[in-house]
């Protein structure tokens, strides 16, 4: 896969996650979805960690942007 394609897919994932607002979910919905949500969050954490370690393994820093 080309780098531009990968970056576009990462940006699409960021936008999709930005649209998730569990505070708007009812308690019933959250309780119904908690298993699937937990699994997705654990998988996401592992994948982000893998990508970050790949970057750091190349001697580069990942910098957190500071909002104004």
PyMOL Python script that loads the backbone (N, CA, C, O; Angstrom):
from pymol import cmd

cmd.read_pdbstr("""\
ATOM      1  N   UNK A   1       0.840  -1.175   0.000  1.00  0.00           N
ATOM      2  CA  UNK A   1       0.000   0.000   0.000  1.00  0.00           C
ATOM      3  C   UNK A   1       0.891   1.245   0.000  1.00  0.00           C
ATOM      4  O   UNK A   1       1.938   1.281   0.645  1.00  0.00           O
ATOM      5  N   UNK A   2       0.461   2.227  -0.715  1.00  0.00           N
ATOM      6  CA  UNK A   2       1.233   3.465  -0.791  1.00  0.00           C
ATOM      7  C   UNK A   2       1.042   4.283   0.474  1.00  0.00           C
ATOM      8  O   UNK A   2      -0.002   4.216   1.123  1.00  0.00           O
ATOM      9  N   UNK A   3       2.058   5.052   0.813  1.00  0.00           N
ATOM     10  CA  UNK A   3       2.042   5.868   2.017  1.00  0.00           C
ATOM     11  C   UNK A   3       0.866   6.834   2.041  1.00  0.00           C
ATOM     12  O   UNK A   3       0.229   6.987   3.083  1.00  0.00           O
ATOM     13  N   UNK A   4       0.560   7.490   0.926  1.00  0.00           N
ATOM     14  CA  UNK A   4      -0.564   8.427   0.889  1.00  0.00           C
ATOM     15  C   UNK A   4      -1.876   7.722   1.196  1.00  0.00           C
ATOM     16  O   UNK A   4      -2.726   8.266   1.902  1.00  0.00           O
ATOM     17  N   UNK A   5      -2.045   6.518   0.671  1.00  0.00           N
ATOM     18  CA  UNK A   5      -3.252   5.744   0.949  1.00  0.00           C
ATOM     19  C   UNK A   5      -3.358   5.408   2.438  1.00  0.00           C
ATOM     20  O   UNK A   5      -4.431   5.501   3.034  1.00  0.00           O
ATOM     21  N   UNK A   6      -2.246   5.022   3.013  1.00  0.00           N
ATOM     22  CA  UNK A   6      -2.232   4.686   4.439  1.00  0.00           C
ATOM     23  C   UNK A   6      -2.558   5.900   5.292  1.00  0.00           C
ATOM     24  O   UNK A   6      -3.317   5.797   6.255  1.00  0.00           O
ATOM     25  N   UNK A   7      -1.993   7.044   4.947  1.00  0.00           N
ATOM     26  CA  UNK A   7      -2.266   8.254   5.717  1.00  0.00           C
ATOM     27  C   UNK A   7      -3.731   8.667   5.566  1.00  0.00           C
ATOM     28  O   UNK A   7      -4.344   9.124   6.530  1.00  0.00           O
ATOM     29  N   UNK A   8      -4.292   8.511   4.377  1.00  0.00           N
ATOM     30  CA  UNK A   8      -5.708   8.825   4.176  1.00  0.00           C
ATOM     31  C   UNK A   8      -6.584   7.912   5.024  1.00  0.00           C
ATOM     32  O   UNK A   8      -7.573   8.362   5.603  1.00  0.00           O
ATOM     33  N   UNK A   9      -6.231   6.647   5.100  1.00  0.00           N
ATOM     34  CA  UNK A   9      -6.997   5.707   5.919  1.00  0.00           C
ATOM     35  C   UNK A   9      -6.867   6.036   7.399  1.00  0.00           C
ATOM     36  O   UNK A   9      -7.843   5.932   8.143  1.00  0.00           O
ATOM     37  N   UNK A  10      -5.677   6.431   7.837  1.00  0.00           N
ATOM     38  CA  UNK A  10      -5.503   6.840   9.234  1.00  0.00           C
ATOM     39  C   UNK A  10      -6.331   8.075   9.549  1.00  0.00           C
ATOM     40  O   UNK A  10      -6.968   8.147  10.600  1.00  0.00           O
ATOM     41  N   UNK A  11      -6.325   9.045   8.645  1.00  0.00           N
ATOM     42  CA  UNK A  11      -7.120  10.261   8.858  1.00  0.00           C
ATOM     43  C   UNK A  11      -8.615   9.952   8.884  1.00  0.00           C
ATOM     44  O   UNK A  11      -9.360  10.555   9.656  1.00  0.00           O
ATOM     45  N   UNK A  12      -9.052   9.023   8.050  1.00  0.00           N
ATOM     46  CA  UNK A  12     -10.460   8.618   8.045  1.00  0.00           C
ATOM     47  C   UNK A  12     -10.824   7.962   9.380  1.00  0.00           C
ATOM     48  O   UNK A  12     -11.914   8.184   9.908  1.00  0.00           O
ATOM     49  N   UNK A  13      -9.914   7.159   9.916  1.00  0.00           N
ATOM     50  CA  UNK A  13     -10.154   6.524  11.214  1.00  0.00           C
ATOM     51  C   UNK A  13     -10.237   7.571  12.319  1.00  0.00           C
ATOM     52  O   UNK A  13     -11.078   7.472  13.213  1.00  0.00           O
ATOM     53  N   UNK A  14      -9.367   8.569  12.256  1.00  0.00           N
ATOM     54  CA  UNK A  14      -9.396   9.658  13.240  1.00  0.00           C
ATOM     55  C   UNK A  14     -10.732  10.394  13.174  1.00  0.00           C
ATOM     56  O   UNK A  14     -11.339  10.681  14.205  1.00  0.00           O
ATOM     57  N   UNK A  15     -11.186  10.696  11.961  1.00  0.00           N
ATOM     58  CA  UNK A  15     -12.482  11.383  11.810  1.00  0.00           C
ATOM     59  C   UNK A  15     -13.616  10.523  12.352  1.00  0.00           C
ATOM     60  O   UNK A  15     -14.505  11.026  13.040  1.00  0.00           O
ATOM     61  N   UNK A  16     -13.587   9.227  12.043  1.00  0.00           N
ATOM     62  CA  UNK A  16     -14.638   8.328  12.522  1.00  0.00           C
ATOM     63  C   UNK A  16     -14.659   8.271  14.045  1.00  0.00           C
ATOM     64  O   UNK A  16     -15.727   8.303  14.656  1.00  0.00           O
ATOM     65  N   UNK A  17     -13.488   8.187  14.653  1.00  0.00           N
ATOM     66  CA  UNK A  17     -13.423   8.148  16.113  1.00  0.00           C
ATOM     67  C   UNK A  17     -13.853   9.475  16.725  1.00  0.00           C
ATOM     68  O   UNK A  17     -14.439   9.511  17.807  1.00  0.00           O
ATOM     69  N   UNK A  18     -13.559  10.551  16.031  1.00  0.00           N
ATOM     70  CA  UNK A  18     -13.967  11.866  16.518  1.00  0.00           C
ATOM     71  C   UNK A  18     -15.474  12.020  16.562  1.00  0.00           C
ATOM     72  O   UNK A  18     -15.996  12.843  17.313  1.00  0.00           O
ATOM     73  N   UNK A  19     -16.171  11.234  15.765  1.00  0.00           N
ATOM     74  CA  UNK A  19     -17.633  11.287  15.731  1.00  0.00           C
ATOM     75  C   UNK A  19     -18.288  10.454  16.828  1.00  0.00           C
ATOM     76  O   UNK A  19     -19.491  10.574  17.060  1.00  0.00           O
ATOM     77  N   UNK A  20     -17.513   9.614  17.502  1.00  0.00           N
ATOM     78  CA  UNK A  20     -18.075   8.756  18.544  1.00  0.00           C
ATOM     79  C   UNK A  20     -18.216   9.570  19.833  1.00  0.00           C
ATOM     80  O   UNK A  20     -17.253  10.170  20.311  1.00  0.00           O
ATOM     81  N   UNK A  21     -19.424   9.579  20.380  1.00  0.00           N
ATOM     82  CA  UNK A  21     -19.701  10.305  21.624  1.00  0.00           C
ATOM     83  C   UNK A  21     -20.518   9.405  22.534  1.00  0.00           C
ATOM     84  O   UNK A  21     -21.748   9.437  22.506  1.00  0.00           O
ATOM     85  N   UNK A  22     -19.834   8.601  23.340  1.00  0.00           N
ATOM     86  CA  UNK A  22     -20.553   7.666  24.201  1.00  0.00           C
ATOM     87  C   UNK A  22     -21.356   8.377  25.277  1.00  0.00           C
ATOM     88  O   UNK A  22     -22.260   7.784  25.865  1.00  0.00           O
ATOM     89  N   UNK A  23     -21.040   9.649  25.545  1.00  0.00           N
ATOM     90  CA  UNK A  23     -21.833  10.379  26.535  1.00  0.00           C
ATOM     91  C   UNK A  23     -23.264  10.592  26.051  1.00  0.00           C
ATOM     92  O   UNK A  23     -24.160  10.839  26.858  1.00  0.00           O
ATOM     93  N   UNK A  24     -23.481  10.499  24.751  1.00  0.00           N
ATOM     94  CA  UNK A  24     -24.821  10.652  24.185  1.00  0.00           C
ATOM     95  C   UNK A  24     -25.588   9.320  24.171  1.00  0.00           C
ATOM     96  O   UNK A  24     -26.787   9.298  23.896  1.00  0.00           O
ATOM     97  N   UNK A  25     -24.899   8.222  24.466  1.00  0.00           N
ATOM     98  CA  UNK A  25     -25.548   6.918  24.468  1.00  0.00           C
ATOM     99  C   UNK A  25     -26.347   6.750  25.757  1.00  0.00           C
ATOM    100  O   UNK A  25     -25.930   7.214  26.818  1.00  0.00           O
ATOM    101  N   UNK A  26     -27.477   6.096  25.661  1.00  0.00           N
ATOM    102  CA  UNK A  26     -28.250   5.788  26.866  1.00  0.00           C
ATOM    103  C   UNK A  26     -27.500   4.731  27.678  1.00  0.00           C
ATOM    104  O   UNK A  26     -26.626   4.039  27.156  1.00  0.00           O
ATOM    105  N   UNK A  27     -27.849   4.618  28.943  1.00  0.00           N
ATOM    106  CA  UNK A  27     -27.228   3.590  29.791  1.00  0.00           C
ATOM    107  C   UNK A  27     -27.481   2.199  29.222  1.00  0.00           C
ATOM    108  O   UNK A  27     -26.589   1.351  29.230  1.00  0.00           O
ATOM    109  N   UNK A  28     -28.687   1.964  28.734  1.00  0.00           N
ATOM    110  CA  UNK A  28     -29.016   0.656  28.159  1.00  0.00           C
ATOM    111  C   UNK A  28     -28.150   0.356  26.942  1.00  0.00           C
ATOM    112  O   UNK A  28     -27.622  -0.747  26.802  1.00  0.00           O
ATOM    113  N   UNK A  29     -28.009   1.343  26.068  1.00  0.00           N
ATOM    114  CA  UNK A  29     -27.184   1.150  24.871  1.00  0.00           C
ATOM    115  C   UNK A  29     -25.742   0.897  25.254  1.00  0.00           C
ATOM    116  O   UNK A  29     -25.109  -0.006  24.707  1.00  0.00           O
ATOM    117  N   UNK A  30     -25.211   1.673  26.179  1.00  0.00           N
ATOM    118  CA  UNK A  30     -23.823   1.494  26.605  1.00  0.00           C
ATOM    119  C   UNK A  30     -23.632   0.110  27.214  1.00  0.00           C
ATOM    120  O   UNK A  30     -22.649  -0.571  26.921  1.00  0.00           O
ATOM    121  N   UNK A  31     -24.569  -0.305  28.062  1.00  0.00           N
ATOM    122  CA  UNK A  31     -24.467  -1.638  28.671  1.00  0.00           C
ATOM    123  C   UNK A  31     -24.552  -2.740  27.619  1.00  0.00           C
ATOM    124  O   UNK A  31     -23.867  -3.756  27.735  1.00  0.00           O
ATOM    125  N   UNK A  32     -25.382  -2.553  26.597  1.00  0.00           N
ATOM    126  CA  UNK A  32     -25.505  -3.543  25.531  1.00  0.00           C
ATOM    127  C   UNK A  32     -24.228  -3.619  24.686  1.00  0.00           C
ATOM    128  O   UNK A  32     -23.873  -4.691  24.194  1.00  0.00           O
ATOM    129  N   UNK A  33     -23.548  -2.499  24.519  1.00  0.00           N
ATOM    130  CA  UNK A  33     -22.402  -2.416  23.622  1.00  0.00           C
ATOM    131  C   UNK A  33     -21.058  -2.498  24.333  1.00  0.00           C
ATOM    132  O   UNK A  33     -20.020  -2.479  23.672  1.00  0.00           O
ATOM    133  N   UNK A  34     -21.046  -2.589  25.664  1.00  0.00           N
ATOM    134  CA  UNK A  34     -19.783  -2.472  26.405  1.00  0.00           C
ATOM    135  C   UNK A  34     -18.766  -3.548  26.025  1.00  0.00           C
ATOM    136  O   UNK A  34     -17.571  -3.262  25.957  1.00  0.00           O
ATOM    137  N   UNK A  35     -19.212  -4.761  25.779  1.00  0.00           N
ATOM    138  CA  UNK A  35     -18.273  -5.815  25.389  1.00  0.00           C
ATOM    139  C   UNK A  35     -17.606  -5.525  24.060  1.00  0.00           C
ATOM    140  O   UNK A  35     -16.388  -5.640  23.925  1.00  0.00           O
ATOM    141  N   UNK A  36     -18.410  -5.151  23.085  1.00  0.00           N
ATOM    142  CA  UNK A  36     -17.880  -4.834  21.762  1.00  0.00           C
ATOM    143  C   UNK A  36     -17.022  -3.568  21.801  1.00  0.00           C
ATOM    144  O   UNK A  36     -15.976  -3.496  21.157  1.00  0.00           O
ATOM    145  N   UNK A  37     -17.478  -2.574  22.564  1.00  0.00           N
ATOM    146  CA  UNK A  37     -16.710  -1.332  22.709  1.00  0.00           C
ATOM    147  C   UNK A  37     -15.363  -1.601  23.369  1.00  0.00           C
ATOM    148  O   UNK A  37     -14.333  -1.092  22.928  1.00  0.00           O
ATOM    149  N   UNK A  38     -15.380  -2.399  24.420  1.00  0.00           N
ATOM    150  CA  UNK A  38     -14.131  -2.734  25.114  1.00  0.00           C
ATOM    151  C   UNK A  38     -13.153  -3.446  24.189  1.00  0.00           C
ATOM    152  O   UNK A  38     -11.964  -3.128  24.166  1.00  0.00           O
ATOM    153  N   UNK A  39     -13.658  -4.405  23.431  1.00  0.00           N
ATOM    154  CA  UNK A  39     -12.795  -5.142  22.498  1.00  0.00           C
ATOM    155  C   UNK A  39     -12.210  -4.200  21.448  1.00  0.00           C
ATOM    156  O   UNK A  39     -11.031  -4.300  21.110  1.00  0.00           O
ATOM    157  N   UNK A  40     -13.027  -3.291  20.933  1.00  0.00           N
ATOM    158  CA  UNK A  40     -12.545  -2.334  19.927  1.00  0.00           C
ATOM    159  C   UNK A  40     -11.479  -1.427  20.521  1.00  0.00           C
ATOM    160  O   UNK A  40     -10.469  -1.157  19.872  1.00  0.00           O
ATOM    161  N   UNK A  41     -11.689  -0.954  21.745  1.00  0.00           N
ATOM    162  CA  UNK A  41     -10.719  -0.058  22.381  1.00  0.00           C
ATOM    163  C   UNK A  41      -9.398  -0.769  22.666  1.00  0.00           C
ATOM    164  O   UNK A  41      -8.330  -0.185  22.479  1.00  0.00           O
ATOM    165  N   UNK A  42      -9.457  -2.006  23.112  1.00  0.00           N
ATOM    166  CA  UNK A  42      -8.235  -2.774  23.381  1.00  0.00           C
ATOM    167  C   UNK A  42      -7.471  -3.008  22.083  1.00  0.00           C
ATOM    168  O   UNK A  42      -6.250  -2.861  22.044  1.00  0.00           O
ATOM    169  N   UNK A  43      -8.180  -3.368  21.028  1.00  0.00           N
ATOM    170  CA  UNK A  43      -7.536  -3.591  19.726  1.00  0.00           C
ATOM    171  C   UNK A  43      -6.937  -2.300  19.202  1.00  0.00           C
ATOM    172  O   UNK A  43      -5.812  -2.292  18.703  1.00  0.00           O
ATOM    173  N   UNK A  44      -7.676  -1.215  19.311  1.00  0.00           N
ATOM    174  CA  UNK A  44      -7.180   0.086  18.867  1.00  0.00           C
ATOM    175  C   UNK A  44      -5.921   0.479  19.628  1.00  0.00           C
ATOM    176  O   UNK A  44      -4.957   0.957  19.030  1.00  0.00           O
ATOM    177  N   UNK A  45      -5.927   0.283  20.933  1.00  0.00           N
ATOM    178  CA  UNK A  45      -4.760   0.598  21.751  1.00  0.00           C
ATOM    179  C   UNK A  45      -3.540  -0.203  21.288  1.00  0.00           C
ATOM    180  O   UNK A  45      -2.443   0.343  21.166  1.00  0.00           O
ATOM    181  N   UNK A  46      -3.734  -1.488  21.033  1.00  0.00           N
ATOM    182  CA  UNK A  46      -2.618  -2.335  20.587  1.00  0.00           C
ATOM    183  C   UNK A  46      -2.085  -1.880  19.231  1.00  0.00           C
ATOM    184  O   UNK A  46      -0.874  -1.849  19.016  1.00  0.00           O
ATOM    185  N   UNK A  47      -2.986  -1.530  18.321  1.00  0.00           N
ATOM    186  CA  UNK A  47      -2.553  -1.099  16.990  1.00  0.00           C
ATOM    187  C   UNK A  47      -1.843   0.247  17.044  1.00  0.00           C
ATOM    188  O   UNK A  47      -0.825   0.436  16.378  1.00  0.00           O
ATOM    189  N   UNK A  48      -2.361   1.174  17.822  1.00  0.00           N
ATOM    190  CA  UNK A  48      -1.699   2.477  17.954  1.00  0.00           C
ATOM    191  C   UNK A  48      -0.326   2.326  18.593  1.00  0.00           C
ATOM    192  O   UNK A  48       0.630   2.989  18.191  1.00  0.00           O
ATOM    193  N   UNK A  49      -0.234   1.453  19.585  1.00  0.00           N
ATOM    194  CA  UNK A  49       1.053   1.196  20.232  1.00  0.00           C
ATOM    195  C   UNK A  49       2.055   0.631  19.236  1.00  0.00           C
ATOM    196  O   UNK A  49       3.220   1.027  19.228  1.00  0.00           O
ATOM    197  N   UNK A  50       1.598  -0.305  18.387  1.00  0.00           N
ATOM    198  CA  UNK A  50       2.484  -0.905  17.380  1.00  0.00           C
ATOM    199  C   UNK A  50       3.005   0.147  16.411  1.00  0.00           C
ATOM    200  O   UNK A  50       4.194   0.167  16.093  1.00  0.00           O
ATOM    201  N   UNK A  51       2.121   1.018  15.941  1.00  0.00           N
ATOM    202  CA  UNK A  51       2.538   2.063  15.003  1.00  0.00           C
ATOM    203  C   UNK A  51       3.507   3.028  15.690  1.00  0.00           C
ATOM    204  O   UNK A  51       4.537   3.390  15.122  1.00  0.00           O
ATOM    205  N   UNK A  52       3.173   3.441  16.915  1.00  0.00           N
ATOM    206  CA  UNK A  52       4.034   4.377  17.652  1.00  0.00           C
ATOM    207  C   UNK A  52       5.414   3.764  17.910  1.00  0.00           C
ATOM    208  O   UNK A  52       6.433   4.439  17.764  1.00  0.00           O
ATOM    209  N   UNK A  53       5.443   2.498  18.291  1.00  0.00           N
ATOM    210  CA  UNK A  53       6.733   1.836  18.528  1.00  0.00           C
ATOM    211  C   UNK A  53       7.545   1.736  17.247  1.00  0.00           C
ATOM    212  O   UNK A  53       8.772   1.822  17.281  1.00  0.00           O
ATOM    213  N   UNK A  54       6.872   1.555  16.122  1.00  0.00           N
ATOM    214  CA  UNK A  54       7.574   1.531  14.840  1.00  0.00           C
ATOM    215  C   UNK A  54       8.230   2.865  14.528  1.00  0.00           C
ATOM    216  O   UNK A  54       9.352   2.917  14.024  1.00  0.00           O
ATOM    217  N   UNK A  55       7.523   3.933  14.830  1.00  0.00           N
ATOM    218  CA  UNK A  55       8.075   5.273  14.619  1.00  0.00           C
ATOM    219  C   UNK A  55       9.243   5.517  15.576  1.00  0.00           C
ATOM    220  O   UNK A  55      10.315   5.957  15.161  1.00  0.00           O
ATOM    221  N   UNK A  56       9.025   5.229  16.849  1.00  0.00           N
ATOM    222  CA  UNK A  56      10.084   5.436  17.852  1.00  0.00           C
ATOM    223  C   UNK A  56      11.283   4.533  17.590  1.00  0.00           C
ATOM    224  O   UNK A  56      12.424   4.918  17.847  1.00  0.00           O
ATOM    225  N   UNK A  57      11.025   3.334  17.080  1.00  0.00           N
ATOM    226  CA  UNK A  57      12.103   2.408  16.758  1.00  0.00           C
ATOM    227  C   UNK A  57      13.014   2.919  15.651  1.00  0.00           C
ATOM    228  O   UNK A  57      14.149   2.465  15.505  1.00  0.00           O
ATOM    229  N   UNK A  58      12.507   3.858  14.883  1.00  0.00           N
ATOM    230  CA  UNK A  58      13.305   4.475  13.824  1.00  0.00           C
ATOM    231  C   UNK A  58      14.015   5.721  14.330  1.00  0.00           C
ATOM    232  O   UNK A  58      14.639   6.447  13.555  1.00  0.00           O
ATOM    233  N   UNK A  59      13.918   5.968  15.648  1.00  0.00           N
ATOM    234  CA  UNK A  59      14.628   7.102  16.251  1.00  0.00           C
ATOM    235  C   UNK A  59      13.896   8.426  16.160  1.00  0.00           C
ATOM    236  O   UNK A  59      14.492   9.480  16.380  1.00  0.00           O
ATOM    237  N   UNK A  60      12.605   8.386  15.836  1.00  0.00           N
ATOM    238  CA  UNK A  60      11.831   9.620  15.705  1.00  0.00           C
ATOM    239  C   UNK A  60      10.925   9.797  16.917  1.00  0.00           C
ATOM    240  O   UNK A  60      10.583   8.834  17.603  1.00  0.00           O
ATOM    241  N   UNK A  61      10.548  11.034  17.163  1.00  0.00           N
ATOM    242  CA  UNK A  61       9.658  11.343  18.270  1.00  0.00           C
ATOM    243  C   UNK A  61       8.250  11.528  17.772  1.00  0.00           C
ATOM    244  O   UNK A  61       8.025  11.995  16.656  1.00  0.00           O
ATOM    245  N   UNK A  62       7.311  11.159  18.602  1.00  0.00           N
ATOM    246  CA  UNK A  62       5.903  11.450  18.339  1.00  0.00           C
ATOM    247  C   UNK A  62       5.552  12.592  19.268  1.00  0.00           C
ATOM    248  O   UNK A  62       5.591  12.452  20.491  1.00  0.00           O
ATOM    249  N   UNK A  63       5.210  13.717  18.680  1.00  0.00           N
ATOM    250  CA  UNK A  63       4.936  14.898  19.485  1.00  0.00           C
ATOM    251  C   UNK A  63       3.449  15.137  19.594  1.00  0.00           C
ATOM    252  O   UNK A  63       2.718  15.068  18.606  1.00  0.00           O
ATOM    253  N   UNK A  64       3.011  15.419  20.804  1.00  0.00           N
ATOM    254  CA  UNK A  64       1.611  15.739  21.039  1.00  0.00           C
ATOM    255  C   UNK A  64       1.403  17.211  20.735  1.00  0.00           C
ATOM    256  O   UNK A  64       2.151  18.069  21.204  1.00  0.00           O
ATOM    257  N   UNK A  65       0.372  17.494  19.940  1.00  0.00           N
ATOM    258  CA  UNK A  65       0.085  18.882  19.641  1.00  0.00           C
ATOM    259  C   UNK A  65      -0.597  19.534  20.833  1.00  0.00           C
ATOM    260  O   UNK A  65      -1.421  18.917  21.508  1.00  0.00           O
ATOM    261  N   UNK A  66      -0.250  20.764  21.077  1.00  0.00           N
ATOM    262  CA  UNK A  66      -0.827  21.508  22.191  1.00  0.00           C
ATOM    263  C   UNK A  66      -1.911  22.407  21.628  1.00  0.00           C
ATOM    264  O   UNK A  66      -1.653  23.235  20.754  1.00  0.00           O
ATOM    265  N   UNK A  67      -3.125  22.241  22.134  1.00  0.00           N
ATOM    266  CA  UNK A  67      -4.212  23.085  21.627  1.00  0.00           C
ATOM    267  C   UNK A  67      -4.118  24.479  22.231  1.00  0.00           C
ATOM    268  O   UNK A  67      -3.642  24.666  23.351  1.00  0.00           O
ATOM    269  N   UNK A  68      -4.583  25.444  21.460  1.00  0.00           N
ATOM    270  CA  UNK A  68      -4.466  26.846  21.869  1.00  0.00           C
ATOM    271  C   UNK A  68      -5.370  27.226  22.985  1.00  0.00           C
ATOM    272  O   UNK A  68      -5.364  28.378  23.419  1.00  0.00           O
TER     273      UNK A  68
END
""", "prot")
cmd.dss("prot")
cmd.show_as("cartoon", "prot")
cmd.util.cbc("prot")
cmd.orient("prot")
